[in-house]
Amino acid sequence: MVVGCSSLEAVFDVEGTNVNVDCSSLGNTNVFPKITCLSLLNLPQLRSFYPGAHTSQWPLLEQLRVLDCHKLDVFGFETPTFQQIHGEGNLDMPLFLLPHVAFPNLEELTLGRIRDTEIWPEQFPVDSFPRLRVLYVYRNRDILVVIPSFMLQILHNLEVLNVGRCSSVKEVFQLEGLDEENQAKRLGRLREIFLFYLPGLTHLWKENSKSSLDLQSLESLEVWNCDSLINSVPSSVSFQNLATLNVQSCGSLRSLISPSVAKSLVKLKTLKIGGSDMMEEVVANEGGEATDEITFYKLQHMELLYLPNLTSFSSGGYYIFSFPSLEQMLVKECPKMKMFSPSLVTTPRLERIKVGDDDWP
């Protein structure tokens, strides 16, 4: 771990000596056979790990964290002019040089405030991250897409995605550019998504994409302070294992989910919505038959807080809502909500609705 060295430009000197790291040099390849965790934190002048053109191997690396290294490119690709540009002693050297490096045991990756305008070079080999489960992306100002289409297959074992304070991000997943049959199978193991303070985010992915993602393993989706978000989840997605849905301070949302998405939430246990000034209903009114039933089988706890334009859970009276497990419901500062829904609602276990600040009995 290297932390808080304000003037450090390279971790190794030109000869590759460093008393803190066990490494061996094979020609222009540096091998780090025992390192399991590498953390480079708050190093504003860091320009390279090892000066000059070289490759590296990290056979046991499990955790990689690079934060607040403003002058460091984490991933770079060897071009025909690379050796000429990055000659011996040149400090401007990517931390990892593609396609000569792989991470066979890396499980957790954190990237924040680094030099790269795009996190992922398009030349990433498919087998680069066979075991990566956790990805954190923080404070990267210039990226537009968190996971571009060419990375979906590479990150096929991803389980946790945490993205925050990236002011330019427009969408989390990019689906354009891959064949429909295989693309929909990507990210099938993703269990948790947490997105916060993404002021430019408009979609998780574009609704008009020709294909969707397999998010049937997703258990938790939390979205906080994404003021430009106009579509929380595309209507084409199915959340059969989602247990927690928490959306806070997303001021451009007029509704939270479509009826088709609502029908897929058969395992949802907790629903929290707050601080979304333009939200008018939770389940969008898309018309339909008056006998169309939507059942939230496992939902136990619901919160609707600080929603000044919310008029009902769903307007129009087209759907019959059933909440067989709902026990707690909190409604606060929703002045336009005069009724829960104009249609039939069944809540056999709900004894009362908590309004305001009173404690639960």
N, C-alpha and C positions, 0 to 999 in steps of 0.2 A: 504494500500500500504506500502510495506517495501522496501526501496531502499538504496543501497550503504553502508550497514553495513558490513565492511570487516571482522570482527571477529565473527559475529553472527552465532551460530550453531543450534539454535532452536528458533522459534518464541514464543512458550509458554515454561514456565518452567514445571517441573514435576507435580506441583499441578494444572496446567492448567489455571493460572491466567495471565491476560494481560489487561492492562487498555485501550488499543486501539480497542479491538474487543469485540462485544457483543456475548457471547457464553454460552451455558449451557452444562453440562456434565451429561450424563445418563449412569452410569456404565462405560464401555469402549467405549462408543459412544459419540463423541463430535458433538453437533448440533449447526449450525450457521444459525439461522432462518432469519436474516435480511441482511446478506451480499449479495450484488449484483455484486461486483467487487473485485477480489483478484489479486494483482500484487506483485510478488516477483522478484526484479530486482537487478542484480549486487550484489549477496550475495555469494561470492566465498567459504565461509566456512559452509554455511547452509547445514545441514544433515537431518533435519526433521522439520516439522511444529509443532509437539507435540511429545515429546519423549515417547518411549515404545509402545507396541502393542495396537492399538485402531482402531476404525472405525470412520467415520465422515459422516455427512449429510449436504447438501448445497441446500436447496429447492428453494432458490431465486437467486442463482448465475447465472449471465448472461455473465460475461466476466472474463476469467482466463488468466493471463500472467505470465509465468515463464521464465526468461531470465538470463543467466550468473550465474546460480546456479550449479557449476561444480560438487558438491558432493551430489546433491539431486536427488533421484529417484522420478519421478512424479507419476507414476503408478506402483503398485506392486500387487502381487497375494498371497493370504493366502494359504500357503502349510501346510501339517501336522506338520512340524517342525517350523512353523513360530513363534508361541508363545515362543518356547524355544530360538530361535535365537534373537527375538526382545522382550526381556523381559522388565520389568519396568525400565525406565530410559535410555534404549538404544537409542542413538541418531540417529543411522542409520535406519531410518524409512521412508518408502515411503510416499509421500504427500497424496496419495489416495490409499486405500486398496480395491482391488477387491476380491470377487464380491459384497462387502457390500456397495458400494457407487454408486450413480447415479447422473446425472446432468439434471434434468427435464427441466430446463429453460436456460441452457448454450447456448449462441448464438455465442460467439467468443472465440477462443482458440489460444494462441500464445505459442510456445515452442522453446527455443533456448539455446544452450550451457548448456545442462543439463547432468546428469551423465549417463542416460540410453543409452545403446548401441543400443537398439531398442525402439522406442517410444511406441509402442502398445504391451502389453502382449496379447498372443493369447486367454486368458480367458475372454476377454471383453464381458459382457452381451450385447445382441443385442439391448436392449433398453437403453443403456448408454447415448446416445446423441440424444434424439428425436428432438431437436430444433437447433442443431449446424449448423450455416450457413457459418461461416468464420473460416478458418484454416490458420495460419501462422507458418511455420517451418523454423528456421534460425540456421545456424552455428552448426549443429549437425554432427560431423565429421564421426561417425561410422555407420550410418544407410545406408543400401543398397537400400531399397525401402521405399518410403514415405507413401504410402497407400497400405498395403498388402491385399491379397484377402479376408481375414476374416474380414477386416474393411469396405469393400465396402457397405455391407448392413447396418452396424452400422452408417455410415456417409451418409445415403440416402438423407438427406435434405441439404447437403453441396452446397453452392452457389459460394463461393470465395475460391480459393486455391492459396497461395503465398508461394513459396519455394525458399530459397536462401542461398548461401555460405555453402552448405553441400558437402564436398569434395568427399565423398565415394558413393554418390547416383548413382545407375546405371539405375534405372527406376522409374518413378513416381507412376504408377499403376501396381500392380501385379494381373494378371488374372488367373493364374494357381490355381487349387485346388477347384474351385466351379463349380456347374453344369452350363452348357451353357445357359439353358433357363432363369434362374433367374439372372445370372451374367450380362448379357447384359443390364438389366434394372437398374443397379446401377448407382448412380450419375446423374440421369436424370434431376436434377435441377441445376447442375453446370453451372454458367454463366461466370466466369472469372478464367483464369489460368495465373499466372505470375511466370516464372521460371528464375532465374538469378544466375550466377556464380556457376554452377554445373559442374565442370571440368570432372567428371567421367560419366556423364549422356550420355547414348547411345541411349535410346528409351524412349518415354513417356510410352509405354508398348510394349511388344514383339510382333512383327509382326506375328510370328508363333503360337500365342495363339489361342486356339480353338474358342474363342468367343471375342466379342468386348465390348465397353462401349456405353451406350446411352448418347451421348454428343450433342443431338439436341437442347438443351437449351443454349449451349455455345455461348457467344456473343463476347468475347475477349480472344485471345491467344497471349501472349507475351513471347518470349524466348530470353534471353540475355546471352552472354558469356558462352555458353555450348560447349566447344571446341571438345568434343568427340561425339557429337550428329551426328548420321549417318542417322537418320530417324526422321524427324520433326513430322509427323503424319502418322499413319498406313493407308494404302490404303483402309482398310475396314471401315473406319470411315466416317460419314456423318455430315457435318457442315451446316445445313440448316438455322441456325440463326446467324452464325458468322458474325460480322460486322467489327472487327479489327483483322488483322493478322500482327504481328510485330516480325521479327526474325533478331537479331543483333549479330554479332561476334560469329557465330557458324561455326568454320573453317573447319569441316569435312563434311559438307553437300555438295553433288554434285548437288542435285536438291531439291526444296522445297516441292512440292506436286505431287501426281500422277494425271493423267487425271480424274480418278473417283472422287477423292476428289475435284478437280477443278470444276467439274460439279455440285457439291453439294453446292458451295459457292454462292448461289443465292442472299444472302443479304449482301455480303461483300462490305464495303464502303471504307475501308482504307487498303492498302497493303504496308508494308515497309520492305525492306530487305537491310541489310548493313553489311559490314565487314566480309563476309564469303568467305575466300580466295579460296576455292576449288569449289565453286558453278559454274556450267557450264550452267545451265538452271533453270528456275523457275518451269515450268511444265515438268515433266519427259517425255522423248520420249519413249513410250511403243508400238509404231507401231499403226496400225489401218487403217481405211478408210480415204481417202483424203477429204471426205465430212463430217467427224465427227466434229460437231460444239460444241465449249465450249463458253458459254456466261456468262460474269460477269455483271449481270443486274444492280446492284446498285453501282458498284465500281466507286468512284469519284476521289480518290487520290492514286497515285502509286509512290513509291520511290525505286530506285535501286542505291545504293551507295557503293562505294569502293568494287567492286566485280571484281577482276583482271582477273578471268578466265571465266566470264560470256560471252557467245557467242551470246545468243538469249533468248527470253522469253521461247521458246520451239523449239528444233531442229527437223529436219526431215521432216517438212512440212505436217504432218499427220492431223493437226487440224486447223480448221478455228476459229479464235478468234474474239469475238464480245464484245465491251465495250461501250454500248449505253449511259452510264452516265459519262464516264471518262472525267474530266475537267482539271485535273492537273497531270502532269507526270514529275518527276525529275530523271535525269540520271547523275551520277557523278562518275568519276574514274572507268569506265568500259571499258578499252582500247580495249578489244577483241570483243566488241559488235558492229558489223558493220551493223546489221539490227535487227529489233525487232523480226521478225519471217519470215521464208521462205515461209510461207503460207499466205493466205488472212487474213487481219486484218481490222476490221471496228471500227472506233472511230468517230462517227458523231458529238460529242460535243467537241472534243479535238482540240484546235486551234493551239497549239504549244507544243513542248517538251522542258522543261528547262534543259539545259546542263551546269553544273558547278555551280558557286556561285551567279549568277545574281538573283536579287530579282524578285518575281512574279510581273507582271504588275498590 
